[in-house]
Amino acid sequence: MLDLSSIMEYLDNSISSKRYVHSINVSKTAKKLAELYEADSAKAEIAGLVHDCARDLEKSLQLKYLKEEGIEADELTMNIKELLHGPAAVHICKSVFAIEDEEILSAVRYHTTGKENMSLLEKIIYLSDFIEPERSFPGVEELRSIALKSLDEALLGAFNSSISYILSTNRFVHIDTILARNYVLKEVQEHEKRCRDNSR
């Protein structure tokens, strides 16, 4: 795998300056959350850094990369450019950065939609993308605070916020996001039940 400085140099030359700063911020946020929740901080740092490496590519090139990786995207993803860059990034991660770690690749692939039964690293990257310091939207400060206490509760809040925004703009909600949100909600509810039972 390329070293971090080489990856940063590639990104600096291939994505917008605004997205480059965002990627650095996500990487730092992911590393912090990984240390807090005892995940692999090195993997979190890398995944956060590269997650948007395909974001500024033309749709035709994103589709080409999916085909080369044998990734079969659903109809909704194929028709929405914003949803393509996660799966397309897998190709750049493997062919340019020489990243073969499946956990990192999956976290990058699903950082936009989430998915059912997410791994710890997938949760961290999704949430870090949502709450990094440059993000500014109603409720983000509360989510940042919750993230330091409960990863799943913060993740649930992020999904709820994202889905609410998508609905307000009358767009399609990807099924993976709905499944991810419902799974995390179940995890949060089960944790709350265990806490109540233990306090009796």
Summary of the structure (lengths in Angstrom):
residues: 200
radius of gyration: 16.7
end to end distance: 50.6
largest distance: 58.3
contacts: 646
relative contact order: 0.12
helix: 71%
strand: 0%
